Amino acid sequence: MLKRTRWVFALALVAMLVAACGTPAEEPVSEPESAEAPAAAMPEEGAYGEAPMLAEMVAAGTLPPVDERLPTEPLVIEPYNEIGQYGGTWHRFDTSSSGSHLVMAMYAYSPVHWVKDGLDKRPGLAKGWANNDDKTEWTLYLREGTRWSDGDAFTADDFLFWWNDMVLNTEHSDVPPDYMKSADAVTEVTKTDDYTLTFTFSDSAPLFLDRLAMWPNGTIPGNEKLFVPEHYLRQFHPDYSDEETFELLDEKLNWPSNPDAPVLNPWMPVQYEPGTRLVLDRNPYYYAVDTAGNQLPYIDSIDMTYVENLEVSKLRVIAGEQEICGRPCRYQPLSELSVYRDAEATVGLKTYLWDVGGGASFLLYPNWTHTDPQKRELYRNTDFRRGLSHAIDRDKIQKIVYFGTGEKTTGTMSPKAIEFTADETGKDLYRQWRDLAVAYDADLANQLLDASGAVDADGDGFRDLPSGDELTLRIDCSAGGIANSANAQNVEIVKEGWEAVGLRVQVNAVPDEQLGVMQDNSEIDIRSCWGLGDGPNFLVFPNWVIPVDNNRWAPLYGSWYKVIGTEKEDAELDVDPLDRNPPREEPNEGDPTWRLWELYNAARVEPDDAKRLQLSQDIIRVHVEDGPFVIGTVANTPTIVAHLDNVGNFPSYEQLGLGGFTGPWIMVYFGAVYPEQMYFKQ
């Protein structure tokens, strides 16, 4: 019975995937890349529409007219299908108690937006931009008349407060992000007027706009910066108040937990119950309209309840209690698809499959800078890592976990990335990297592991370190991540394959906070439970392929790179690498990290697109020649999204651009599909 159920499910899944194929639709956003004029004709003055609840406030004299609340050139968002209707509450049941999933639906306060799954960029909070020929100077033109949710004016000073009073203030923890530096020098920022900012770099900065489009507000959720409400935060800043530290300012800035914080988003928080619930109402000053001149959003409110796990979230959705589900539905394993489909008949749920966009939906990486010198040497052995890869039964993972979908991979960046799709060279490099050590071959795995020196020295049936000491591979996982049945199945199949070639394996599930400390201190052994592949080009977030931070496969080298060009570069050299602050270590002579750094440093300042693409492809060649550094399983698998049948303007697979890019947070799903233009049909 189980086999028949799985077979029927697989057929249904294949049918859905076939139905989801098609030609990308026209771009849903209509905006210029110029500061001169909007792409869509604006209504005549006084012709803007607004929600009835706001019209009532205007009539009562408690809110200015809509014309006075919108900028002179609003962001024009073209609805996917039709002009919507105002009203209703979007109920959400979210596993992220920090509100990070909700933040990902709030793309509005980013100056630049990815559209069409990264095929293009369009203006957001900025109405346009300009650059000089060598891309050492960029100018952002903000929308004059934009207002924060409390009605206060949004201006260039809201960037400068963050930059001058927080980032460049040595007492605050913020530091210049990578996109605000070039050739190791910090960007010079000048304000021409209240709505014009110029960024001058010491070298070419061709990735500046791409980096501004990453995440909401250019920063990973939970650390929202870039544009901040100066008029509100000054009262908590030590330089302008009686506060002695920045602790209160940082706390107040976190809008998902502080309803008093002004926002630029479609919805603003009005009620927060810690760890339980967050309620948001429409922002009366939101700066976007539809093509008919109606102020967005269409939906009045969001009522988000925090739930303990994906199972509870699923039960709420299939009961018809959540109208729109991007995150956390996208984290549901494909084995739950039939449950969602069953709910179509009972509650009117509509379920779709969008691409995750990742280079691997599950991966592992041995710690290149392991604190155990014996393991460090072994994990750097190419034969050993390729032996690990060949011992993984990806056919089994693909069939059991992903129901035959996706493609088996050694582990690459996203197959949708421009490095792989721009020319035939990239396509060939992608195939080389994907197929590097993808085949399940126990005999070859045994040969490679033997060649690495990891043989059974004591005859107990398990491979040992080359020295003869006991070898145990510890797979370090997020306890929350392993609770996802797909991750649990992946880990079990990997463990089974490695044990079959004589490796002793231990699964170590720890809380996220502890796992983060282990990563920072390079205490991880073999980390797992992540998806791989960020962004439409991997230079915007190179961490997976190049050790530029401590959060991936070579943490100590990544930390070393971060301090190059700073006063810390030559500090603490007489201190043990693990005792430095932060823990960091210079790569050994001849380590492939040096070559990766050299190529990345050249690529990130190369203004010529074709030359930059060649450098990016050279980075791939290092991974093909010396990798894998990260071991993947199955790439670009489908993810579940759902909505009730009374929801309008929910995009189809064809309208997304590339069929979806739901995995990497770089692409800002669900915000990238503009939930403010979705509505409830009456």
C-alpha distance (Angstrom), angle and dihedral (degrees) to the residues before:
residue distance angle dihedral
M1 . . .
L2 3.80 . .
K3 3.81 92.1 .
R4 3.79 91.8 49.5
T5 3.82 91.4 49.3
R6 3.79 91.5 50.5
W7 3.82 90.8 47.0
V8 3.79 92.5 50.5
F9 3.80 90.1 46.3
A10 3.81 91.3 50.8
L11 3.80 91.3 51.6
A12 3.79 90.8 50.1
L13 3.79 90.7 48.3
V14 3.79 92.5 50.5
A15 3.80 90.0 48.6
M16 3.79 90.7 52.7
L17 3.80 91.4 49.2
V18 3.80 92.3 50.5
A19 3.80 89.9 49.2
A20 3.79 89.6 50.0
C21 3.81 94.6 59.7
G22 3.77 120.5 101.2
T23 3.75 148.0 106.9
P24 3.82 117.3 -53.9
A25 3.80 112.1 -102.1
E26 3.75 126.0 -126.9
E27 3.77 118.3 -71.5
P28 3.84 110.6 -82.9
V29 3.79 94.3 -148.3
S30 3.77 120.9 73.4
E31 3.80 111.4 -164.9
P32 3.80 137.2 129.5
E33 3.79 127.3 -117.6
S34 3.77 86.6 -140.5
A35 3.75 132.5 83.4
E36 3.78 90.8 -138.5
A37 3.81 108.4 78.1
P38 3.80 141.4 -11.1
A39 3.80 118.9 -103.2
A40 3.81 94.2 -129.9
A41 3.78 122.9 56.1
M42 3.79 111.5 -104.6
P43 3.80 122.1 -136.1
E44 3.76 117.2 -103.4
E45 3.78 116.1 -90.1
G46 3.79 110.4 -72.2
A47 3.81 93.2 22.8
Y48 3.80 99.4 99.0
G49 3.78 116.3 119.4
E50 3.79 125.8 -139.1
A51 3.79 141.7 -176.1
P52 3.83 116.5 -79.1
M53 3.81 90.9 -121.0
L54 3.82 89.5 58.5
A55 3.82 93.6 42.9
E56 3.80 88.0 57.0
M57 3.81 90.5 53.2
V58 3.82 90.5 49.3
A59 3.81 90.4 50.8
A60 3.80 90.2 49.6
G61 3.80 90.8 51.6
T62 3.81 95.0 -118.2
L63 3.82 95.5 110.8
P64 3.84 132.1 39.0
P65 3.82 118.5 -113.3
V66 3.79 115.9 -82.3
D67 3.83 92.4 -108.8
E68 3.80 88.9 61.9
R69 3.79 93.0 47.0
L70 3.80 97.0 54.4
P71 3.80 126.9 72.3
T72 3.79 119.5 -108.7
E73 3.82 88.5 -104.4
P74 3.81 109.2 28.8
L75 3.78 122.9 -162.7
V76 3.81 105.6 -95.6
I77 3.80 113.6 -143.8
E78 3.77 114.9 -170.7
P79 3.83 109.6 -145.3
Y80 3.79 114.4 -121.7
N81 3.80 93.9 -122.3
E82 3.80 115.9 -4.2
I83 3.80 146.0 -15.2
G84 3.79 105.7 -74.6
Q85 3.78 136.8 -138.6
Y86 3.78 128.4 -111.4
G87 3.78 124.3 -115.8
G88 3.78 147.9 52.6
T89 3.79 139.4 83.7
W90 3.78 124.9 -91.8
H91 3.80 107.3 -141.8
R92 3.79 116.6 -154.6
F93 3.80 131.5 -172.9
D94 3.75 106.0 -161.8
T95 3.80 134.3 -174.7
S96 3.81 92.4 -157.1
S97 3.79 107.1 88.8
S98 3.81 89.8 -176.4
G99 3.79 89.6 62.1
S100 3.82 92.9 -121.1
H101 3.82 93.2 136.3
L102 3.80 89.9 54.0
V103 3.80 90.5 46.9
M104 3.81 88.1 57.2
A105 3.80 88.3 61.0
M106 3.81 90.6 55.6
Y107 3.80 104.9 77.3
A108 3.80 93.4 147.3
Y109 3.78 99.0 96.9
S110 3.81 92.7 57.5
P111 3.82 113.0 101.8
V112 3.81 92.4 -143.3
H113 3.82 128.1 33.0
W114 3.77 132.8 -153.5
V115 3.80 109.9 -132.8
K116 3.82 133.7 -174.7
D117 3.80 91.7 25.1
G118 3.79 92.1 -56.8
L119 3.79 97.3 -46.6
D120 3.79 87.9 118.5
K121 3.80 144.0 9.3
R122 3.79 125.4 -135.7
P123 3.80 135.1 -177.5
G124 3.78 119.9 -85.3
L125 3.77 122.8 163.7
A126 3.80 85.5 -4.1
K127 3.80 113.1 63.2
G128 3.80 92.7 -150.8
W129 3.78 148.2 -27.8
A130 3.79 143.5 -143.4
N131 3.79 136.3 -158.3
N132 3.79 138.9 -171.3
D133 3.79 122.0 -113.2
D134 3.79 97.6 -93.5
K135 3.82 92.2 42.1
T136 3.78 94.5 -124.4
E137 3.80 90.4 124.1
W138 3.79 127.8 49.1
T139 3.78 127.9 -179.9
L140 3.80 124.6 -160.2
Y141 3.80 119.6 -158.4
L142 3.80 110.7 -154.7
R143 3.82 123.0 -154.1
E144 3.77 109.1 -94.8
G145 3.78 111.8 -130.8
T146 3.82 97.1 25.3
R147 3.80 111.0 145.2
W148 3.77 136.7 -160.7
S149 3.80 116.9 -116.4
D150 3.82 90.2 -94.5
G151 3.81 90.5 56.9
D152 3.80 97.1 -105.4
A153 3.80 116.8 136.9
F154 3.80 119.5 -95.7
T155 3.83 111.5 -140.1
A156 3.79 143.0 154.7
D157 3.81 87.4 -83.7
D158 3.80 88.6 73.6
F159 3.79 88.2 65.9
L160 3.79 95.0 40.9
F161 3.79 92.3 52.3
W162 3.80 89.8 57.9
W163 3.80 92.4 42.4
N164 3.80 101.6 42.9
D165 3.79 102.6 27.1
M166 3.78 99.9 37.5
V167 3.82 113.5 17.6
L168 3.81 97.4 38.0
N169 3.81 92.2 36.8
T170 3.79 105.0 98.7
E171 3.81 90.4 -151.1
H172 3.81 92.9 62.5
S173 3.80 123.1 78.7
D174 3.82 95.1 -131.8
V175 3.80 115.2 103.8
P176 3.81 129.6 -171.3
P177 3.80 107.5 -77.9
D178 3.77 118.7 -126.4
Y179 3.81 93.2 -101.7
M180 3.80 90.1 58.3
K181 3.79 92.2 59.9
S182 3.78 134.7 66.8
A183 3.79 128.0 -176.9
D184 3.81 86.1 -0.5
A185 3.82 92.4 -62.7
V186 3.80 122.5 117.5
T187 3.80 117.1 -114.3
E188 3.81 119.8 -103.6
V189 3.80 110.9 -129.7
T190 3.79 122.6 -161.1
K191 3.78 131.5 -178.5
T192 3.80 114.6 -139.2
D193 3.78 93.5 -179.5
D194 3.80 138.1 -28.4
Y195 3.81 91.7 -68.5
T196 3.81 104.5 33.6
L197 3.80 127.9 77.5
T198 3.80 125.1 179.5
F199 3.80 122.1 -160.2
T200 3.80 116.1 -160.2
F201 3.80 118.5 -166.2
S202 3.79 128.7 -165.1
D203 3.80 88.7 -130.8
S204 3.77 137.2 15.7
A205 3.82 113.8 -58.4
P206 3.82 104.5 -168.0
L207 3.81 93.6 159.7
F208 3.80 96.6 55.0
L209 3.81 96.7 105.5
D210 3.79 92.7 42.8
R211 3.78 89.9 53.5
L212 3.80 92.0 49.6
A213 3.80 88.6 55.3
M214 3.81 92.9 54.4
W215 3.79 118.6 106.8
P216 3.82 118.5 -21.0
N217 3.80 111.0 -48.2
G218 3.80 91.3 0.8
T219 3.81 92.8 -72.7
I220 3.78 135.0 92.2
P221 3.84 112.0 -96.8
G222 3.77 113.1 -87.7
N223 3.80 92.6 39.8
E224 3.81 102.6 59.0
K225 3.78 110.6 176.6
L226 3.83 139.1 134.8
F227 3.83 97.3 85.7
V228 3.80 113.7 35.2
P229 3.84 131.5 169.8
E230 3.81 101.1 -99.1
H231 3.81 94.0 -177.3
Y232 3.81 90.0 58.1
L233 3.81 100.8 38.0
R234 3.81 98.7 47.8
Q235 3.80 89.8 78.2
F236 3.83 89.6 63.2
H237 3.82 98.7 40.5
P238 3.83 114.0 106.9
D239 3.82 91.2 -135.4
Y240 3.81 92.5 56.8
S241 3.81 103.4 30.0
D242 3.77 144.4 32.5
E243 3.82 91.6 -89.4
E244 3.80 113.5 118.8
T245 3.80 97.7 -162.2
F246 3.81 138.9 29.6
E247 3.78 93.3 -116.8
L248 3.81 95.6 103.0
L249 3.81 93.3 42.5
D250 3.81 91.8 54.0
E251 3.78 90.4 46.8
K252 3.81 92.9 50.7
L253 3.80 92.2 47.3
N254 3.80 91.9 62.8
W255 3.81 97.9 92.6
P256 3.86 98.4 -174.5
S257 3.80 88.0 65.8
N258 3.81 98.4 32.2
P259 3.83 117.7 60.4
D260 3.81 89.1 -174.0
A261 3.80 92.7 66.7
P262 3.82 112.7 100.7
V263 3.81 114.2 -126.7
L264 3.80 139.2 -169.5
N265 3.80 94.1 -144.5
P266 3.83 129.7 114.2
W267 3.81 89.3 -107.1
M268 3.79 129.0 33.7
P269 3.83 126.9 -152.8
V270 3.80 115.0 -106.7
Q271 3.80 103.4 164.3
Y272 3.80 130.4 29.7
E273 3.79 126.6 -176.3
P274 3.83 106.8 -176.9
G275 3.78 112.6 -112.7
T276 3.79 91.5 -8.2
R277 3.79 117.0 61.9
L278 3.79 146.3 -4.0
V279 3.81 123.5 -165.8
L280 3.81 122.9 -165.1
D281 3.81 131.0 -174.5
R282 3.78 128.5 -160.7
N283 3.79 114.4 -76.4
P284 3.84 105.5 -118.6
Y285 3.81 89.2 -154.4
Y286 3.80 98.5 48.6
Y287 3.78 107.2 145.2
A288 3.84 100.7 -139.8
V289 3.80 132.6 89.1
D290 3.79 135.4 -178.2
T291 3.80 122.1 -113.0
A292 3.81 90.5 -88.1
G293 3.81 91.7 56.1
N294 3.81 96.8 -104.3
Q295 3.78 112.9 147.2
L296 3.79 112.5 -117.7
P297 2.98 148.4 -99.9
Y298 3.77 104.1 64.1
I299 3.82 94.3 -164.7
D300 3.81 114.2 77.3
S301 3.80 102.4 -149.3
I302 3.80 147.8 3.7
D303 3.80 119.7 -141.8
M304 3.80 109.2 -169.1
T305 3.79 122.4 -172.4
Y306 3.79 120.0 -170.0
V307 3.82 114.5 -129.6
E308 3.76 128.8 -169.0
N309 3.80 101.7 -120.8
L310 3.80 147.8 -6.6
E311 3.80 92.4 -90.2
V312 3.81 91.8 62.0
S313 3.80 90.3 44.8
K314 3.80 91.0 51.6
L315 3.81 92.7 50.3
R316 3.81 90.7 52.8
V317 3.79 92.9 49.6
I318 3.82 96.6 47.5
A319 3.80 88.8 47.4
G320 3.80 87.8 61.4
E321 3.81 94.4 -113.6
Q322 3.83 96.0 122.2
E323 3.78 116.6 59.5
I324 3.83 99.2 -164.9
C325 3.81 125.4 22.9
G326 3.81 122.3 -175.6
R327 3.78 100.7 134.6
P328 2.98 123.3 49.1
C329 3.86 92.3 19.9
R330 3.78 88.4 64.1
Y331 3.82 88.2 64.6
Q332 3.79 93.3 55.4
P333 3.83 113.5 109.7
L334 3.80 116.1 -112.9
S335 3.80 88.7 -114.7
E336 3.82 86.1 76.6
L337 3.80 94.4 57.7
S338 3.81 94.0 94.6
V339 3.81 89.6 54.2
Y340 3.79 90.3 54.7
R341 3.80 91.4 46.1
D342 3.80 90.5 52.3
A343 3.80 88.5 57.0
E344 3.80 90.4 60.8
A345 3.79 90.3 78.4
T346 3.81 96.4 40.8
V347 3.82 104.9 41.7
G348 3.80 104.1 9.1
L349 3.80 95.0 -105.6
K350 3.80 116.9 166.9
T351 3.80 115.9 -153.6
Y352 3.79 128.3 -163.4
L353 3.77 139.0 177.4
W354 3.78 118.9 -130.9
D355 3.81 124.6 179.7
V356 3.77 117.7 -97.9
G357 3.82 88.9 -144.9
G358 3.80 93.4 -147.3
G359 3.79 129.7 136.3
A360 3.81 87.8 -132.2
S361 3.79 130.1 7.2
F362 3.79 88.6 -153.0
L363 3.79 129.0 20.5
L364 3.76 146.2 163.3
Y365 3.78 131.8 -150.2
P366 3.82 127.6 -165.6
N367 3.80 111.4 -136.1
W368 3.80 106.4 -100.7
T369 3.83 91.5 -165.2
H370 3.81 96.6 42.8
T371 3.79 114.9 171.5
D372 3.82 90.0 -134.7
P373 3.83 104.0 79.8
Q374 3.80 92.6 -152.5
K375 3.79 93.3 53.4
R376 3.80 90.9 42.1
E377 3.80 90.4 57.2
L378 3.80 92.9 45.3
Y379 3.81 95.2 46.3
R380 3.80 89.7 51.7
N381 3.78 90.6 55.1
T382 3.82 107.4 105.7
D383 3.81 92.1 -150.9
F384 3.80 90.9 55.0
R385 3.82 95.0 50.2
R386 3.78 93.0 44.9
G387 3.78 89.2 47.4
L388 3.82 89.1 54.6
S389 3.80 89.7 50.6
H390 3.81 95.2 49.2
A391 3.82 89.7 50.5
I392 3.83 91.9 62.9
D393 3.81 115.5 96.0
R394 3.80 99.0 -141.1
D395 3.81 92.0 170.9
K396 3.78 88.0 62.7
I397 3.81 92.5 46.5
Q398 3.79 91.9 48.1
K399 3.81 93.1 49.9
I400 3.81 100.4 39.9
V401 3.80 102.4 34.0
Y402 3.82 102.9 27.8
F403 3.84 101.1 24.9
G404 3.77 94.5 -124.5
T405 3.81 96.0 -50.0
G406 3.79 130.2 124.3
E407 3.79 123.2 27.2
K408 3.78 130.5 -80.3
T409 3.79 112.6 -109.4
T410 3.77 142.8 176.8
G411 3.81 84.8 -139.3
T412 3.81 126.4 -78.9
M413 3.76 137.5 162.6
S414 3.80 116.5 -85.1
P415 3.82 113.4 -47.8
K416 3.82 85.6 -138.4
A417 3.83 91.7 61.7
I418 3.79 118.4 119.7
E419 3.82 91.2 -124.1
F420 3.81 88.2 68.9
T421 3.79 101.2 35.1
A422 3.81 106.4 40.5
D423 3.82 97.3 80.4
E424 3.80 144.7 -6.8
T425 3.81 91.5 -92.2
G426 3.80 89.9 59.7
K427 3.78 92.9 46.5
D428 3.80 90.8 51.9
L429 3.82 92.3 46.9
Y430 3.79 89.9 51.0
R431 3.81 90.9 54.2
Q432 3.81 91.0 47.9
W433 3.79 92.8 50.8
R434 3.81 94.3 41.9
D435 3.82 93.1 49.7
L436 3.81 97.3 37.6
A437 3.81 96.0 111.3
V438 3.80 101.5 -11.5
A439 3.81 101.9 123.4
Y440 3.78 119.1 99.2
D441 3.81 101.5 -126.5
A442 3.79 117.2 152.8
D443 3.81 93.0 -175.1
L444 3.81 92.3 53.5
A445 3.81 90.5 43.7
N446 3.81 90.0 54.0
Q447 3.81 91.6 48.9
L448 3.79 92.6 50.5
L449 3.80 94.0 45.5
D450 3.80 89.8 49.5
A451 3.82 89.7 50.1
S452 3.81 89.7 52.8
G453 3.79 90.1 58.8
A454 3.82 94.7 -113.0
V455 3.81 96.0 130.0
D456 3.80 133.1 146.0
A457 3.79 98.3 -91.4
D458 3.82 99.1 172.6
G459 3.81 100.7 38.0
D460 3.82 96.3 -117.8
G461 3.80 92.8 126.4
F462 3.81 95.7 -103.4
R463 3.77 128.9 99.2
D464 3.79 117.2 -112.7
L465 3.78 135.5 -156.6
P466 3.82 114.6 -82.2
S467 3.81 87.2 -101.9
G468 3.80 90.6 58.7
D469 3.80 93.7 -108.4
E470 3.81 117.6 133.1
L471 3.79 116.1 -82.8
T472 3.80 122.0 -150.9
L473 3.79 121.4 173.2
R474 3.79 108.3 -145.7
I475 3.80 113.9 -160.0
D476 3.80 104.8 -152.7
C477 3.82 111.7 -154.1
S478 3.75 138.6 174.1
A479 3.80 107.8 -104.4
G480 3.78 88.4 -139.9
G481 3.79 92.5 47.5
I482 3.78 94.9 49.1
A483 3.80 88.5 53.2
N484 3.81 85.8 71.8
S485 3.80 104.2 92.8
A486 3.81 92.3 -138.5
N487 3.81 91.6 57.2
A488 3.79 91.2 44.7
Q489 3.81 90.9 52.4
N490 3.80 91.7 47.4
V491 3.79 92.3 51.5
E492 3.79 92.2 48.0
I493 3.82 93.8 50.8
V494 3.82 91.8 46.8
K495 3.81 90.6 48.3
E496 3.79 90.6 48.8
G497 3.80 92.3 51.6
W498 3.78 94.6 47.3
E499 3.78 92.9 47.6
A500 3.82 89.4 51.0
V501 3.82 89.3 63.5
G502 3.81 93.0 49.1
L503 3.80 102.9 -91.6
R504 3.78 121.5 139.8
V505 3.83 107.7 -133.2
Q506 3.80 132.1 -169.5
V507 3.83 124.4 -174.3
N508 3.80 112.4 -143.3
A509 3.81 115.0 -169.0
V510 3.81 112.9 -172.2
P511 3.83 135.4 168.2
D512 3.78 115.6 -85.5
E513 3.80 93.5 -112.6
Q514 3.80 92.1 54.3
L515 3.79 91.6 45.1
G516 3.80 89.3 53.4
V517 3.80 91.5 53.8
M518 3.81 89.9 48.6
Q519 3.81 89.7 52.0
D520 3.82 93.1 48.0
N521 3.80 91.3 51.3
S522 3.81 94.1 41.8
E523 3.80 89.7 -117.8
I524 3.79 95.1 132.8
D525 3.79 118.1 109.6
I526 3.82 107.5 -166.3
R527 3.78 112.3 -13.0
S528 3.78 123.5 -153.3
C529 3.82 147.0 164.0
W530 3.77 100.1 76.4
G531 3.76 134.1 114.1
L532 3.80 119.1 -128.4
G533 3.78 131.4 -138.4
D534 3.79 127.0 68.6
G535 3.75 126.6 -164.2
P536 3.78 139.3 -18.9
N537 3.80 88.2 -72.4
F538 3.76 123.0 24.1
L539 3.80 95.9 -135.5
V540 3.82 89.6 76.9
F541 3.81 88.7 65.9
P542 3.81 107.4 13.4
N543 3.80 96.6 167.0
W544 3.82 94.7 107.5
V545 3.79 94.1 54.8
I546 3.81 102.7 26.5
P547 3.84 126.7 39.1
V548 3.81 98.5 -122.3
D549 3.81 95.9 135.6
N550 3.78 137.1 25.5
N551 3.80 95.6 -110.1
R552 3.81 101.6 87.0
W553 3.82 140.9 41.5
A554 3.84 101.1 -39.4
P555 3.83 104.7 35.6
L556 3.82 99.3 169.0
Y557 3.80 92.7 48.5
G558 3.78 91.1 45.8
S559 3.79 90.1 54.7
W560 3.79 89.9 49.7
Y561 3.80 90.7 54.3
K562 3.81 91.8 51.1
V563 3.81 93.1 60.5
I564 3.81 96.7 45.4
G565 3.79 107.5 120.9
T566 3.80 93.4 18.2
E567 3.79 130.5 101.1
K568 3.81 88.3 -101.4
E569 3.80 93.3 63.4
D570 3.79 93.7 86.7
A571 3.80 96.3 28.9
E572 3.81 126.7 105.6
L573 3.80 93.1 9.8
D574 3.80 89.1 142.9
V575 3.82 90.7 54.5
D576 3.79 125.3 89.3
P577 3.85 108.7 -95.3
L578 3.81 91.8 -118.5
D579 3.81 92.1 52.6
R580 3.80 95.0 52.1
N581 3.79 120.5 103.6
P582 2.94 102.7 -95.1
P583 3.81 100.5 17.5
R584 3.81 104.8 -111.6
E585 3.76 143.1 153.3
E586 3.79 136.8 -164.6
P587 3.82 112.6 -118.0
N588 3.78 118.8 -106.6
E589 3.77 118.6 -102.1
G590 3.80 109.8 -85.2
D591 3.79 94.6 19.1
P592 3.84 111.9 144.5
T593 3.81 87.7 -124.6
W594 3.79 89.3 77.9
R595 3.80 91.7 56.1
L596 3.81 91.4 46.8
W597 3.80 91.0 50.4
E598 3.81 91.9 48.0
L599 3.81 92.1 52.3
Y600 3.80 93.9 43.5
N601 3.80 93.5 48.0
A602 3.79 88.8 53.0
A603 3.81 94.9 44.0
R604 3.78 96.8 49.1
V605 3.83 91.8 58.8
E606 3.81 98.8 36.8
P607 3.82 108.3 114.2
D608 3.81 94.9 -169.3
D609 3.80 109.0 87.7
A610 3.80 95.1 -151.3
K611 3.81 93.9 49.7
R612 3.80 90.9 45.9
L613 3.80 89.7 52.4
Q614 3.82 90.2 52.6
L615 3.81 90.9 52.1
S616 3.80 90.4 49.5
Q617 3.78 90.0 51.7
D618 3.81 89.6 50.3
I619 3.80 86.8 57.5
I620 3.80 88.0 55.9
R621 3.80 89.9 52.0
V622 3.81 90.4 58.8
H623 3.80 88.6 55.4
V624 3.80 91.2 48.3
E625 3.80 92.9 48.4
D626 3.81 100.5 40.2
G627 3.82 103.8 18.7
P628 2.85 171.9 125.9
F629 3.78 94.3 92.1
V630 3.80 89.7 159.4
I631 3.82 118.9 37.0
G632 3.80 115.8 -146.6
T633 3.79 133.6 -173.9
V634 3.85 117.1 -165.5
A635 3.81 124.7 2.2
N636 3.81 134.7 -147.6
T637 3.78 98.0 5.0
P638 3.82 121.6 176.0
T639 3.79 121.7 -94.8
I640 3.78 129.0 -154.3
V641 3.80 122.3 -112.5
A642 3.80 124.7 169.7
H643 3.78 145.5 179.1
L644 3.79 138.9 175.8
D645 3.78 116.5 -98.1
N646 3.81 92.7 -110.3
V647 3.82 91.4 66.7
G648 3.79 115.8 104.2
N649 3.81 130.4 -158.2
F650 3.78 95.1 25.1
P651 3.84 102.2 152.5
S652 3.77 122.8 -117.9
Y653 3.78 124.8 -130.6
E654 3.79 88.8 -101.5
Q655 3.81 93.6 53.4
L656 3.79 95.0 55.7
G657 3.80 96.7 77.0
L658 3.80 101.0 -124.5
G659 3.78 100.0 22.5
G660 3.78 94.4 -90.7
F661 3.81 141.7 -40.4
T662 3.80 98.3 -153.5
G663 3.80 99.7 146.7
P664 3.80 110.1 60.9
W665 3.80 112.0 68.9
I666 3.80 85.5 -147.7
M667 3.81 87.4 78.8
V668 3.82 93.1 54.4
Y669 3.77 99.6 -133.2
F670 3.08 122.3 -156.2
G671 3.79 93.2 26.1
A672 3.82 91.5 51.3
V673 3.82 89.9 72.1
Y674 3.82 93.1 50.4
P675 3.81 106.7 -119.9
E676 3.81 88.1 -167.1
Q677 3.83 88.1 77.2
M678 3.83 92.8 52.5
Y679 3.80 116.2 96.6
F680 3.79 145.0 178.0
K681 3.78 116.7 -105.9
Q682 3.79 113.9 -129.7
